[in-house]
C-alpha cells in the first residue's frame, strides 16, 4: 500500500492499462479491477450502478470499495466511489474555497438577467449561492429556494421576499429535498430558474450525482418561464453519472470561460444563449 500511496503523492496513478499492481507483485480480483475500470471511465460510479453492472449486491460493492480505499486506489463518496485525485465530487467545504472569482463573475452576469419584480427559483450549490449574494442589490424580488445557504445570504436584504421550500436537509451544503420540497415547488410559477450542475456530456446532457437533488432541479425547470444554467467552464468537460436534462431544456448558459467547441455548436443549434462573466 505504501508503494501505491507514494505513486499518488508523486502525481502518478497506480491504475495502468486496467491493472492495479499491489505490493509484492499481486493484483486485484477481477471484480475489483472492473470497479476501478468503471470509475476510470466515468470519473465517478454509484454503488447502485456498480452492483447492477457486476450482478452483485450493493453491500458486496460497498465492501469492495472500502477495501479499494484502504489500498489507496479509490476514494469513497456518499453513494459511490471516485479516483483519489478525482475532483468531480469535492466536499462542500472544498467547493466554497475554489474558483471564487469565476463564481462571482458568473453571479454578476446572472444577476443582470434578473429584473425588479421577478419571481426567481434558486437551486443549490456554491455558484448559486454566489448568485444569491449578487441579487441583494435588486428589489423587489420574490425568491424561492431549497438552499438554506442561499436563504441566509438573502435574509438581510430589504425588498427581497425569500421563501424556503422546506424538506429534508441533504448534506453539508444545506440543500432541501424530498416530497415536501417537490410539493412546495409545484405550487409556484417563477419567471426564472437558476440551476447548478456537476458535469456535461458531449451529447448535450446536463449531468449531476444526487437523484433527490435532481428531482428538485427538474421541478424548478418545469415551473419556470426561463431557465439559466450556471457553472464554471471546467464543468463542461467533467463527468457525472445521472442525467439532469438536455441542453435544449435551458434557455441560457452563464459561465466564466470558453466552452468546448462541441458545446458551443450544440447551443447554437438549440437556440441556447451563452453568456460569459
Beta strands, then each sheet from edge to edge (+ up, - down):
strand 1: 15-16
strand 2: 19-20
strand 3: 44-46
strand 4: 75-77
strand 5: 80-82
strand 6: 119-122
strand 7: 141-145
strand 8: 160-164
strand 9: 168-170
strand 10: 175-177
strand 11: 190-195
strand 12: 199-200
strand 13: 205-208
strand 14: 224-230
strand 15: 242-246
strand 16: 252-255
strand 17: 273-276
sheet 1: 1+ 2-
sheet 2: 3+ 5- 4+
sheet 3: 8+ 7+ 6+ 11+ 14+ 16+ 17+
sheet 4: 9+ 10-
sheet 5: 12+ 13- 15+
end
